[in-house]
């Protein structure tokens, strides 16, 4: 598999995912996943799945998505095993690890192949750099879709009675890109303090 990195796509090893309760512990989960990666010895590192992540816009009916292609470790040619499309609308947070600029993660709400219905962090470690540019582009793309959806919602005729905000509207406190910029700013100023998180098996 050739390695292609840039603002709209990146090759990385998949570090895994962890459930979280809210946005606050996202960096703690990202740190835990990185520590698990560092604990893997060289002989086992080859078993980590390799992904190509690409920002895909203009897909009809989706408003754009993150395309994740998984490649085989056993195939010498690095043949693609499967592909998953994650709508931008499902991405709540994008962040870079404050102490490792090669490691980045995203928070997804209600999306998981194993049908888990909670928020969780997925993490990757770039193979050749470019994680910061890719994360910033992904955050901007997710925000653009959210802004478009908000505009479309505002253009719809409003009923005369007051409607209780949906759960998704209640939790939208900050654009994805603003969250990314805050964490990026913290990383540039010596890093952020990360509290250890506890997860039961």
SULGIMO-V601852 format. One line per field, one symbol per residue. ss: DSSP state (h for helix, s for strand, l for the rest). Layout:
ss = ???
This chain:
ss = llllllllsssssssssssllllllhhhhhhhhhhhhhhllhhhhllllsssssssllllllllsssssssllllllllsssssssshhhsssssssllsssssssssslllllllllssssssssllllhhhhhhhhhhhhhhhhhhhhhhhhhlllllllllllhhhhhllllhhhhhhhhhhhhhlllllllllllll
